[in-house]
Amino acid sequence: MIAIQPKNNSERENYKLLTGTIIPRPIAFVTTISEEGVVNGAPFSYFNIVSANPPLVSVAIQRPNGNLKDTARNIYNNGEFVVHIVDQNNVKQVNETAASLPYNESELEIANLSQVTSDMINVPGIKEAKVRFECKLVQALPLINEENPGSDLFIGEVVLFHIDESIFDQDKGYIDERSLDAVSRLAGQNYATLGDIFSIERPK
């Protein structure tokens, strides 16, 4: 085994070790809205479940050169966001939104994504996702690196689930993972599909 001390690495070197080993990672496509009313959309793979009671999700957003990304700035300003699960049908459009745009331009337009009005928050979602969560901010935590924030961790409560009928068994309350067809993030420019599914009985 090779032992590597993170403090001896550059940020990029640590990034490559983390994103190359912590795989696959679910991808959240997050929409937010600016104070000027511009809808921002961006994908994030530092994303996961925090709790089911209450239903909480987390999204960590890096600060390039110490600067807040549009998504982080908008969440800090109004405390609302929509999380969408990225799938095979929308991943190419979502990838287009990763481009760096000026703050007053919407990524949804360049990716040809359609807005849909939310029910419980002011931030719209997108029609092209089979799953979207309307979220309200519960806690925001700047993560300090050498006295400066290197990223921000946001924990949001899901106040409304939107689930496409084609992926949901209403009798059992289960999501059909094959119908959802979610994609996950690997390292570099690589993504992964669901692949083989196997079951292991949990010990009692």
C-alpha positions in Angstrom: 0.0 0.0 0.0 1.1 3.5 -0.8 0.7 6.0 2.1 0.0 9.6 1.0 -0.4 12.5 3.4 -3.0 15.0 2.0 -1.1 18.0 3.5 1.8 17.2 1.2 -0.5 17.2 -1.9 -1.9 20.0 -4.0 -5.7 20.4 -4.0 -5.8 18.9 -7.5 -3.9 15.8 -6.3 -6.3 15.3 -3.4 -9.2 15.8 -5.8 -8.0 13.1 -8.1 -7.5 10.6 -5.2 -11.0 11.3 -3.8 -13.0 11.4 -7.1 -11.1 8.3 -8.4 -11.9 6.2 -5.4 -15.2 7.4 -4.0 -17.2 5.9 -6.9 -19.8 5.8 -8.2 -21.3 9.1 -6.9 -24.9 10.2 -7.4 -25.4 13.4 -9.3 -27.7 16.2 -8.2 -28.7 18.7 -10.8 -29.5 21.7 -8.7 -31.6 24.7 -9.7 -31.6 28.0 -7.8 -32.7 31.5 -8.5 -30.8 34.8 -8.2 -32.0 38.0 -6.6 -32.5 39.3 -10.2 -34.7 36.3 -11.0 -32.3 34.4 -13.1 -32.6 30.6 -12.8 -29.3 28.9 -12.4 -28.7 25.2 -13.0 -25.6 23.1 -12.3 -24.6 19.5 -11.6 -22.9 18.4 -8.4 -21.6 14.9 -7.4 -20.7 15.8 -3.8 -24.3 14.9 -3.0 -26.1 12.4 -0.8 -28.9 11.5 1.7 -28.5 12.8 5.2 -31.6 11.7 6.9 -35.1 10.2 6.3 -36.7 11.8 9.4 -36.7 14.6 8.5 -35.9 14.0 4.8 -32.6 15.8 4.4 -30.1 15.9 1.5 -26.6 17.4 1.3 -24.8 19.2 -1.5 -21.2 20.3 -1.1 -20.1 23.1 -3.5 -16.5 23.9 -4.1 -15.2 27.5 -4.1 -12.9 27.9 -7.2 -10.1 30.3 -6.2 -12.1 31.0 -3.0 -15.1 32.4 -4.9 -18.7 31.3 -4.4 -20.3 29.6 -7.3 -23.7 30.9 -8.5 -25.6 28.0 -6.9 -24.0 28.5 -3.5 -24.6 32.3 -3.6 -28.2 31.8 -4.5 -28.8 29.3 -1.7 -27.2 31.6 0.8 -29.4 34.5 -0.4 -32.8 32.8 -0.4 -32.5 29.4 1.2 -34.2 27.4 -1.5 -33.2 25.0 -4.2 -34.4 22.1 -6.3 -32.5 18.8 -6.6 -33.0 16.6 -9.6 -31.7 13.1 -10.2 -29.6 12.9 -13.3 -30.5 10.0 -15.6 -29.6 8.6 -19.1 -32.2 10.8 -20.8 -31.0 14.1 -19.5 -27.3 13.6 -18.7 -26.0 15.2 -21.9 -28.1 18.3 -21.4 -27.1 18.5 -17.7 -23.4 18.3 -18.8 -23.9 21.4 -20.9 -24.9 23.3 -17.8 -21.4 22.8 -16.3 -20.1 25.5 -18.6 -19.0 28.7 -16.8 -21.4 31.5 -17.6 -21.8 35.1 -16.3 -24.0 35.3 -13.2 -26.9 36.9 -15.1 -27.2 34.1 -17.7 -29.2 31.0 -17.2 -27.6 27.6 -18.0 -31.1 26.2 -18.7 -31.3 28.1 -21.9 -28.0 26.9 -23.4 -28.9 23.3 -22.4 -32.5 23.6 -23.8 -34.0 22.5 -20.4 -37.6 23.4 -19.7 -38.7 25.1 -16.4 -41.5 23.8 -14.3 -43.1 25.8 -11.5 -42.5 24.5 -7.9 -45.4 24.1 -5.5 -43.8 25.0 -2.1 -40.8 27.1 -3.0 -40.1 29.9 -5.5 -37.3 28.1 -7.4 -38.5 26.3 -10.5 -37.4 22.8 -11.4 -36.9 21.2 -14.9 -39.4 19.0 -16.7 -36.7 16.7 -18.1 -36.0 15.0 -14.8 -38.0 11.9 -13.5 -37.3 13.0 -9.9 -37.1 16.4 -8.3 -37.0 17.5 -4.7 -38.1 20.9 -3.6 -35.7 21.8 -0.8 -35.5 24.5 1.9 -32.1 25.2 3.5 -31.7 23.8 7.0 -28.0 24.5 7.5 -25.1 26.0 5.6 -21.5 25.3 6.7 -18.5 27.0 5.1 -15.6 24.4 5.2 -12.4 26.1 6.1 -9.0 25.2 4.5 -6.0 27.1 5.7 -8.2 29.9 7.2 -10.2 30.3 4.0 -13.4 28.5 2.9 -12.6 25.9 0.3 -16.2 24.8 -0.1 -19.7 25.1 1.4 -21.9 22.3 2.7 -25.6 22.8 2.3 -28.2 20.6 4.1 -31.7 21.0 2.7 -35.0 19.5 3.8 -37.1 18.0 1.1 -40.5 19.7 1.5 -42.0 18.1 -1.6 -41.1 15.0 -3.7 -42.0 14.9 -7.4 -41.8 11.4 -8.8 -42.6 10.4 -12.4 -45.4 7.8 -12.5 -43.3 5.6 -14.8 -40.7 4.8 -12.1 -43.0 4.5 -9.1 -44.8 1.5 -7.7 -47.5 3.3 -5.7 -48.8 0.0 -4.1 -45.4 -0.8 -2.6 -44.0 2.7 -2.4 -40.8 1.7 -4.3 -38.8 3.4 -7.0 -38.0 1.1 -9.9 -34.3 1.7 -10.3 -34.2 0.3 -13.8 -36.9 2.7 -15.0 -35.2 5.6 -13.3 -32.0 4.8 -15.1 -29.9 7.1 -13.0 -26.3 7.8 -14.0 -23.4 8.3 -11.6 -20.1 10.2 -11.6 -16.7 8.6 -11.9 -13.4 10.5 -12.3 -12.4 12.8 -15.2 -15.0 12.8 -17.9 -16.4 9.4 -17.1 -19.9 8.4 -16.0 -21.5 5.1 -15.1 -24.9 3.4 -15.6 -26.5 1.2 -13.0 -25.0 -2.0 -14.3 -25.6 -5.4 -12.6 -27.9 -5.5 -9.6 -27.4 -8.2 -6.8 -28.9 -8.7 -3.4 -27.3 -9.7 -0.1 -29.5 -10.6 2.9 -28.7 -8.4 5.9 -27.8 -10.2 9.1 -30.5 -10.1 11.9 
